[in-house]
Amino acid sequence: MIFDVQVEVLLRPGIADPAGSTIERSLPTLGFDGVRDVRVGKSIRFSLDAADEAAARALAGDMCARFLTNPVIEDAVVSVAAAGGGS
């Protein structure tokens, strides 16, 4: 069965986020006041062949731990849905 997987990766709380800080400092100069706590991350999307949703979620979690994230400084949120069904 094919599953659509989305992995959202963010720096863990307490880890400096220079890109987020730059965006937060720049927005007021463009007229966007009141924005705070900006964090920058990455989104990884792919399709995965697995026996069922639990197996797809386990495989995606293993990919995150071993390759897609740096588990020392990043957290990942994994969304899994049957292909074509959205996430």
C-alpha positions as CSV (number, residue, x, y, z in Angstrom):
1,M,0.0,0.0,0.0
2,I,1.3,3.5,-0.8
3,F,1.3,6.2,1.8
4,D,1.9,10.0,1.6
5,V,4.3,11.1,4.3
6,Q,5.1,14.6,5.5
7,V,7.9,15.2,8.0
8,E,8.0,18.7,9.7
9,V,11.4,19.3,11.3
10,L,12.0,22.1,13.8
11,L,14.9,22.9,16.0
12,R,14.3,21.8,19.6
13,P,13.3,24.5,22.2
14,G,16.4,26.3,23.5
15,I,18.4,25.7,20.3
16,A,19.4,29.0,18.7
17,D,17.5,29.7,15.4
18,P,19.5,32.4,13.6
19,A,17.2,32.3,10.5
20,G,14.1,32.7,12.7
21,S,15.7,35.6,14.6
22,T,16.6,37.3,11.3
23,I,13.0,37.0,10.1
24,E,11.6,38.2,13.4
25,R,13.9,41.3,13.3
26,S,13.1,42.1,9.7
27,L,9.3,41.9,9.7
28,P,8.7,45.1,11.6
29,T,10.8,47.0,9.1
30,L,8.3,45.8,6.4
31,G,5.3,46.9,8.5
32,F,4.5,43.6,10.1
33,D,4.5,44.4,13.8
34,G,3.6,42.0,16.7
35,V,5.3,38.9,15.2
36,R,7.3,37.0,17.8
37,D,8.8,33.5,18.5
38,V,9.7,32.9,14.8
39,R,11.2,29.4,14.2
40,V,12.4,28.1,10.9
41,G,12.2,24.5,10.0
42,K,12.0,22.2,7.0
43,S,9.2,20.1,5.4
44,I,10.0,16.8,3.8
45,R,7.3,15.0,1.7
46,F,7.5,11.6,0.1
47,S,5.5,8.5,-0.8
48,L,6.3,5.3,0.9
49,D,5.3,1.7,0.2
50,A,4.4,-0.2,3.4
51,A,2.1,-2.9,4.6
52,D,-0.1,-0.6,6.7
53,E,-0.2,2.9,8.3
54,A,1.6,1.7,11.4
55,A,4.4,0.2,9.3
56,A,4.7,3.4,7.3
57,R,4.8,5.5,10.4
58,A,7.5,3.3,11.9
59,L,9.6,3.4,8.7
60,A,9.3,7.2,8.6
61,G,10.2,7.5,12.2
62,D,13.3,5.4,11.6
63,M,14.2,7.5,8.6
64,C,14.0,10.6,10.9
65,A,16.1,9.1,13.6
66,R,18.8,7.8,11.2
67,F,18.9,10.4,8.4
68,L,16.3,13.1,8.0
69,T,16.9,14.9,11.3
70,N,19.7,15.6,13.7
71,P,18.0,14.1,16.8
72,V,20.4,16.0,19.1
73,I,19.0,19.4,18.1
74,E,15.8,18.7,16.0
75,D,12.4,17.3,16.6
76,A,10.2,15.8,13.9
77,V,6.4,15.5,13.5
78,V,5.4,12.8,11.1
79,S,2.0,12.7,9.3
80,V,1.0,9.6,7.3
81,A,-2.0,9.2,5.1
82,A,-3.1,6.7,2.4
83,A,-1.9,8.0,-0.9
84,G,-4.3,10.5,-2.5
85,G,-6.2,11.0,0.8
86,G,-4.3,14.1,2.0
87,S,-2.5,14.4,5.3
